[in-house]
Amino acid sequence: MHAFIVAMPQKDSARNPALRKFGAELARLRRMADLSQEALGRPLNLRGATIGHYERALRTPSRTIVSRLDEALGAEGKLLALWPEFSRAAYPEYAGDFFQAVPTATVMRDYHPTLIPGPLQTEEYAWATIKAGSHLATDDEISRLVNSRMQRREELSASRNPAIWAIITEITVKHLATDPGILAGQVELLLELSESRVRLQVLPWSVGIRYHPGLSGPFTVLSFADKADIVYVEGVGTGNLISDPQKVEEIRFRFGTLQAAALSPEQTSTFLQNILEGDPRELAQI
């Protein structure tokens, strides 16, 4: 699965007592401040429905969001003090450290040879790919995974960090044509994001196997303002954070090589626009 999102069944967040405790405290403090969910969320670039999900323990907020809620409500650290306990159950054990590190990074460089990166996915695309990779998961479990993915996308969109540079492959985009109901929405979102805070490049099919530096699989490089870069590499049911300077440098160089082989961001936008304006039936035959 994608190096940023792990498509595995998770525990029902509503059964997490620590998360329910956080939700109840958030609701109590909001009512004491005489704020509606919409009024609390608005200055934080969060929807009222998202605040409601936090209060009902249906979503797990990031540490950054908890800190901003704490400050907005003048909670003096009460909400932030609850975060370490409920966050332990928010992600698969092997990926938790990575997910928690993402909001503190300044730049995220993401490469995947077969999937659209999680922060760039529509809900429809996320559902289809998670369901395909989680055959034993129930619809409720898939729904929670999709909601979690959409929440992380929302939080990254609302934050200035990290800036995202993503490289995807031409075949990944063209695979969308097998489901026209997903194609238009996903390509439109890619175009929208590439015009704002996301630098997106497509690696063309014409890059031969001898000159393709990304055949070894997906990876994500995180850069920070105050510490060394780290790399996250994911397999089936496993994930590894790499901090060894030599290995990190090797993978960072690999990303640079991919950048050089891929279409430029401007060429990528033209490519996506042509996909959007073309006939999906013809695209599916490629």
N, C-alpha and C positions, 0 to 999 in steps of 0.2 A: 504494500500500500504506500501511499504518498509519504514522503519523508517528514511531512509536517503533521499529518493526521493519521491516526492509527485506526483502522476499521476492525475493531474487536469489541465484543460485547462488554459493557461496563455495568457496574452495580447501579441499581436504580437510585438516583440522587435523592429522591424523596424518602428513601429508607436510611439515609445517612443522618443519624441523630445530631451530629455537629452542624450539618448544613441546615437542618430544621431549626436548630437553636439560633444560628445566624439569621435566618429568614425572619424568625419571630422578633429578634432584637432590632433588625432593620425596620420592620413594620412598626414596632413600638416607638422607635426614635422618629420615624417619619410622621406618625400621628401626633407625637408630642410637639413637633415642629409645625404642625398644622399645614402639611404639604400633601397634595395629591401625588400619586405615582408619576403622573405626567410632569408636574411641577418640579419634582425632585430630579427626574431624568433629564429634563430639557437642557439645563446648563452643562450637563455632563455628556451631551450628545448620545443619550440613551433613551429609548422609547419607554413610555409608561408601562407597556406590556412586559418589557424586559425587567423593570423593577418588580413587577408583579411575579414574574418567574423566580426572581431571587427570593422574594418573601415567602413563596410557596415551596421553596427548595426544589424547583424544577430545573434550575440552571445553577452552575457553579461559577461564580465570578472570579476573575483573576485578581491577583494581589493589587495590581494597579487600580482596578475598579473599586475594590474594597477600600483602598486608601482614599480615593476620591469621594466615595460615599461617606466615609468617616469624617472627612474634612467638611463636606457640604452640610452635614447634620450636626457639626460641632460635637462629635461623639468622644473626642479626646482620647482616641485610641481604642475605644471599647470594641468597635467592629473589627479593627485590624488585629486585635488580640485573638479573635476567633478564627482568623484565616488559616494559620498553620494546621489546626486540627481538622477542619473540614476539607482542606485542599488535598489531603493525602489520598482521598478516595476519588478525586476528580479525573484522574487519568490512569491508563495502564501503568503499573509500577515501573516498567522499564523506560517509559517515555515521560514520566512526570517531571523530571528535572529539566528536560528539554523544553517542554511546554511552558514551564515557569520561567525559563530563561529568555524566551522569545520577546516578551514585552520590554525587557531591559536592554535589548540589543539596539544598536543604531542602524545596522544594515543586515538584511537577511538575503543571502544568495541561494536560490533554490533551483535544482535541476531534477527533472524526472523524465525518463524516456517513454513512459506509456500513459501517464495520467496528467490532468490539469492539477496544479498545486492547490492544496486545500484552501488557502486564503483567497483564491481566485475562482472558486467553484460556486455555481448556482445551487440552490436547494435540490432541484431536479437531478442535476448531475451527481451531486453528493449522494442522494438516495440510491441512484442506479449503481454507482460504483461500490458503495458500502454493501448493498444487498448482494452484488455479484461476488464480493470478497468475504461475505459472512453467511455462508449457506445454513449454518446451524442457529443463527440469531433469529429471534422472533421479530414481528413487525414493531412491537413496542421497543425492543432493544435497538433496532435500526433507527427508529424515530428519535430515540435519545441521542444516538451517535450523530445523526444529522443535525439535531438541535444544537449539540455541543460544537459541531463544526461551524455552523452558521453563527453561533455566539462568538467564537474566536475570530471569525471574519469581521463581524460587527465591531468587536473591540479593537482589532487592528486598524480598521477604517477610521475609528474615532480617535485613535492615538497618532501622534506624530512619529512614533517609533514602533518597529523598525521600518526604514525604507526597504522596499522589496525589489529585488532584481531576479526575475524568473526566466528560465529557459525551458521551453517545451519543444516537442518534436512535431514535425509536419504530420506524421502518421497519427499522432494523438488527436490533433484537430480534425483530421479527415475521418477518423473513426466516429466522430459525432454525427456524421451523415447517416449512420445506421439507425439513428433515432431522430428524425426531423423535429420532434416535439422538444428535444433537448438542445438541438443544434443552435437555433436562432438565439435563444436566451443566453446560452453560454458564450457564444461569440460576441454578442452585444455587450455582455459584462466584461469580457476581456478587452474590448475596444474602449469601454468606459474607463476601466481601471488604468489602461495604458496611457490614457490622456491625463491622468492625475499623478498619483504617488507611486505607481508601479512601472518599472522598466521591464518590458516584455520582449523576448526574442524567440523566434521559431527556428529550430534547427532543421534545414531542409532534408528531404529524403535523398537528394543527390549527393550528400556527404557520404563517401564510400566507407566501407568497413575498416579499411586501413587508416583512414583519417578521422575516425570517429572516437573521440576521447571519452565518451560517456557510456560505452557499452557495459561497463562494470556495474551500473545501476545508479539509483537515485541517491542524492545527498543534499544536505543543507549546511551552509556555512554561516555562522553568526559572528558578527563583529560588534565590539563594545567600545565605549569611550574610555573606559578605565581598566580594561583587562584584555588579555590575549584572546584571539579568535578561538572558537571551538567548532567542531563539525559533528553533525548528527547523521548517522548512517543506519538505515532500517532494513530489516529482513522480515520474514514471515513470523510474526509473534515475538520478534526481538528488536532491540534498538540499542545502539552504542553511541555514547558521546566520546568524541576523540579530542584530546587536548594536547597530545604530543606535538611539539612545535614542528618537527620534520614532517609528520604525516599530515598535519593541518596545511602546511605549506604546499605539499604535493597536491592535495585536493583543491586548494585555492588556485594553484596553477592550472589544474584540470578545468576548473570553471572558466578561467581566462581563455583557455584554448577553445572551449565550447563557444564562448562569446565571439571569438574571431571567426569560427566556422559558421555561426548562425546568421540569419538575416538581421540587419540592423533594426532598431526599434521602429524607425520610419517605414522600412520595407515590411516589417511584421504587421504594422497597421494596415498597409495596403493589401497584404496577403489576407488578413482577416476580413477586410471589407469585401474583397472579391469572393471569399467564401460565403459571406452573408448574402451577397447579391446573386450568387450562382444557383444552379439547380442541384439540390441535395441528391437526386437520383443519379446524376452524372458523377458527383463527388464520391458516392458510395461504391462506384465501380472501380475507383482508383486503388 
